[in-house]
Amino acid sequence: MQQVDVIIIGAGAAGLFCAAQAGKRGRKVLVLDHAKRIGGKILMSGGGRCNFTNMYAEPENFLSDNPHYCKSALSRYSQWDFIGLVSDYGIAYHEKTLGQLFCDDSAKQIVNLLLSECDKAGVKVQSSCAVQSIDKHSNGFTLESSHGQYQCESLVIATGGLSMPKLGASPFGYKIAEQFGLSVKPTCAGLVPFTLHEQDKSVLAELSGISLDASAECNNTLFKENILFTHRGLSGPAVLQISSYWQPGQAVEFNLFPNGDLLAELVKAQTQQPDILLSTALSQFYPKRFVQTAVSYFALDNKPLKQYQGKQLEQVAEAFTAWQLKPNGTEGYRTAEVTLGGVNVDQLSSKTMMAKDVDGLYFIGEVVDVTGWLGGFNFQWAWSSGWVAGQEV
């Protein structure tokens, strides 16, 4: 039996960062991961460039049944702390949009940073190691694994959520929580594309590949970025963001002219070019392929602007700026970037991430009921929660 001070299950962003912090304190740390490849989700994130944090990360950018829980960790280890570490390693980065920071070169640089930090702190990382059972005893925990038996004083669960099962996602962390009497908030896919009902899909699938500036609003929450039509439904940043707030059966309101006044533009066109068709006027603002489909989809009469009377132009503008769409569902965990829900944070200490009723058991990262917006926020939660636990284990 191998004996260490700390075992961390999960060699993702939160697990590796926590391990490095604990190792720096002189703790003997072992990280176990069932995957062959360390940091798989990091490597494919941000199109291979890893959106490693966001300059504007605040507690308001996170969803949880307890919105106050993330505040302590985010304040104690902030985005500026991690940006400083990235700079110490000489990793060049850039802001893409809205405070999102990406590596100039490759996500491998972030994985290498984490492994280097672990190496400097004397942490051992063991891949291809499946944990089969965990038992609690007076001195800590005993783990049975495919690599033999381990004992530790502190056990950290950093197993992530259910998103992207191809990269090894599993409900293992939730099962451990339940084994030790912690409840798990219902989980579902977050930051995920919408699928459409057949009557919408049969028309809108023709628009696959078209991207538009838009805002998406649902449950008193609005995101303004772009949307992307796909052959299965709708994607793009605004859609991924609002998907975390949407509930099945609800409609999402899209404004496809978020940066101006479409009615004013149409009235102006009617005055200046009364003989042009509605589709011609709309093609000043949208791709022609989109206009042709949209005029039919919204059941608009494609006639010369001079023939529009009374409130008819208002109705045209409203079709584009207050489009009510009821998604059929989402693409699910297969393409979701995160998992909503998770281990109930009311049963964890916000100062240490330890289970209040199970001494020595910690939960960090995506496995807990804290989910960030799109744009580097979930990585920041991994760094912050991992750092906090790393000071205590």
N, C-alpha and C positions, 0 to 999 in steps of 0.2 A: 504493500500500500504506500502510495506517495502522499506525503504530508506537506501542505503549503499554508500560508496565512489566508490567502484570498483566491477563490476561484471565480472567474467571470465566464458565464456561458453566453457566447455570441461575440464573434470577432468583427463586428461592424463598427460604425463610427463611434457610438456611445461606449461599447465594450472596450475597444482599444484605447480610447481616450481615458476612460476610467482606470484601466490597467496601468497606464503610464503614470497617472497621478499617484496611485497607491504605491507603485514601485519606487517613485521618488521619495516617498516617506519611509523607505526601508522595508516595506512589506514584501514578502515573497509571494509573487503573483503568477497564477497560471490562467491563461485564456483558452477555452475549449470551443471549437466550432465544428459542426457536422459537415460543413461544405469543404470541398477540396481547395477552393480558391478563396483566399482571404480578401474581404472588402469588395465582393462582387457588386453590391448595390452602389457603392461609392464609385466604382470604375465606370459604370454605365450612366451615372447621373449627369444631368446637364449636358446631354449629348456627348459624353466622354470628357467633359471639361470641369465637372463638379461645381455646382453652384453652392459653395461651401458655407456661405452665411449671407445675411442681408444687413446693410448698413443701418436700416431703420427698424430692426427687430425690437419689438415691444410686446408686453403681455397681451395687448389687444389683438395681436396677430395669431393667437392660438385659440383653439376650441377645446373645451373640456367641460364636464359637468360641474367642475369647481374651477371657475376662471381665475381664482386667486392663487391656485396651487403653484403655477409656474413662476410667479413673481420673484420669489427668493432666489432660485437658481439662476434665472436670467440676469438678476442684478449682481450676483456674486461672481459670475463668469459671463461676461458680455461678449457681443460680437467684436468689440474692439480688442478684447483680450486674444481672441482667436486670430483676428487679422494681424495682430502683433506677432503671433507665433508663425503665421504664414510668411510674414516679412522676414523674421529671423532666419527662416530656411531659404530665403532668396527666391521664393516662388513668385513669379510675375503674375499679376491678376488684373482684371478690368471690371468696371461696372457695366453690365449689359443694359439694364433698364430698371427703374424703380428700386435702386439700391442693391440689386442682385449682383453678387461678386462671383466671378468665374476665373478659373486658372487660364492663363494665356495659352498654356501648352496642353496639359493633360491631367485628368483626374488621378492618374498614377502618382502624381506628385503629392497628393493628399494622403494616399495610402502609404507611400514611402515615408512621409512625415510621421504618420502614426506609428508605423513599425520602427522607425528610428527612435522615436520617443520611448517606445516600449523597450527597445534594445538597450538604450542608455540607462533605463531604470531597472534592467535585469529581469524583465518580464519574459516568461516563456509563452509562446503562442503555439498551440497544437491544433492543426487542421485535421479534417477527416476523422473526427472523434465524436461519436454519437453517445450522448448521455442517456442511460437506460433507466436509472432510478436515483432518487435522492432521499436520504433519511436524515432527520434532525436528531441530534443527541446533545447531551449537556455541554460538550466542548465545541459544538459547531455542527458540521454536516459531513455525511459520507456519500460519495457519488460512485455508482457503478457505471462504467463506460466501456466502449469497444476497445479502449486502450488500458483497461484495468480499473483498479479502485483508487479513489482519491479521498483525502480528508482535508477539510479547511475550517477555519474559524468563521470567515465571512463569505457569503455566497451572493454574487450579483447576477441578476437575470437581465441580459441585454439582447434578447432573442428577436426583437423586432415584432412586426405585425404579420398580417396575412397577405400583404400586397406583393405581387410578382413572385408567385410560387416557383417559377422556373429558376429563380435565384436562390431557392431553398427556404422560402418563407413557410412557416408552419405555426400551428396554435400551441406549440410546446410551452412557451412562456405563460400563456393563460392557464394551462393545465397545472403548472407548478404553483401558480397563485392559488388556484382552487384547492390543490392538495394541502396547502398550508392555511386554508380557511379565509382567503381573501376573495372578495367578489370581483367579477369582471363585468364592466359595462358593455352592453351590446355593441358588436363590431359591425362595420360595413366599409365598403370601399370609399376612399376619399381622393380628391384631386384626380378625377376620372372622367373620360368622355361619356357623353350621353348617347344612348341609342334611341331610335324613333319608332313611333307607331307606323304601320305599313303605309297608311294613306299619306303621311308626311315623307317617309323614306322614299316612296316610289317617285316622288317629284324632286326632293332635295338631294338625293344621291347623285343626280346629274351635275350638281355643283361641286362635286368632290375636287378638292385642291384649291378652292377659292377661299381667301382669307379676307375678313372685313374688320375694320375698327368698329367696336360695339361696346355697349354696357349690358350686363346681365344682372337681373335683380330677382331675389326670392327671399321670403321671410325677413323683410326689412334690411336686407344686406345687398349691397351693389358693388360690382367690380367692373372697372372700365379698362379693357385691354382689347385684344382681338379675338375673334372666333374663327374657327376653321371648319368648313364643311368637309365631311369624309363620306366614303361610300357606305359607312354603317350609321352615321349620325352627325353629331357635332362635337368638336374638340376645340383646342386653342386655349390660351391662358384664362380668358374670362369664363369659359365654360368649366374648365378644371376647378377654378376657384369657387364658383357658385355651386358646383356639385357637392361640396362638403356641407352646404347649408340646405340643400334640396331634400325633400322627403317624397317617396313614391306617391304618385297621384297628384302632386302639385304642378302648377304651371310656373314657367320661368318667363319673365318679361324681358325681351331684348329690345334695345334701342340701337338701330343700325345706322343712326346718324348722330353719334354722341357728342360731336364737337361743333355743332352749329344748329341752325333752325331750318329744318327741311321745308316746312310750310312757307317760310319767307323766301327761300330760294325758288320754290315752285311758282309763287305769286310773281316774283321778279321775272322769271322766265316767261310766264304767261303775258306779262306786259311787254317784254322786249321781243319775244319770238312766238307770237300767238298761234302761228300755223304749225309749229313742230309737234310731233306726237309726244305723249307722255313718256314713252320708252326712250325717246331721244333726249328729253330733258333729264331723265334719271341717269342716263349713261354719262352725264357730266360728273356724276358722283360715285358711280359704281361700275364694276366690270360689265361689259355688254352681256356676257353669258348669264351673269347673275340677274340682270334686269329682265331679260327675256323670260327666265323661269319665274322670277318673283312676281311679275305682272300677272302671270297666269295663276300662280299659287295663291296670291292674295285676291284673286278674282276681280282685278281692276280692268276698267275699260280703256284700252289703248287707243285713245282718240286725240285729236289736236287739242292743245291746251285751251284754246279759245272757246271750246265747247263745254269746258268745266264751269258749272254754275254753283252759286250758293256755297254750301259747305263741302262740296265734292272734293276739292283739293285738300281740305282738312282731313277728310277720310283717307285720302291717299297717303298723306304725311303720317297719319296715325298708324296705318298698316306697317310702315317701316320703323316707326319710332316707339311703338307700343305693341310689338309683336308678342302675343301670348302663345307660348308653345308648351305643350304637355309632353315631356319626354316619356318614352316607354320604360326606360330604366337606364342603367349604366353598363359599361363594358365589364364591370366587376373587378375582382382582385387581379385578374390576368394583366391588366394594363394600369391599374391604380398606382399612384405614386406613394400613397400612404394608407394606413388603416385608421379609421375613426373609432373611438371607444378604446377599451382595454382595461388594464388593472385599475380598480377604483382608487383614485388618489386620496380619497378621504381616509383610507386605511394605511397611507404612507406618510412619513414625515417629509414636509416640504424642505426642511433644512438639511436632511441627510439622505433622503430617498429610501430609508429603511422602513420595513413593515412595522407598524406600531406594536403589533402583538406577536411578532416572530423575531426575536433578537438575532441579528446577524444576517438577515435576508433583505436584499435590496433589489429594487426594480428601477431601470433607467431606460431612456430612449423611447422608441415607438411603442414598446409593449405596454406602456402606461397610457391612461386616458388623457393625453395631451397631444394635440395634432396642430401643426403649423400650416399657414398658408403656403401657396406655391411661391418659390423664390428664395430658397436658402434658409427658411425659418425652421424646417425640420432638422436640418443639420445643426443649426444653432441650439436647438433643444437637446440634441445628442451631446454636443460639447458641454453645455451648461449642466445638464443632469449628470453626465459622466464625471465632470470635474467635482461637483458637489459630493457625490458618493465616494469619489477617490480620496477625498480629505478625511473620510470617516472609516472606511472598511479596514 
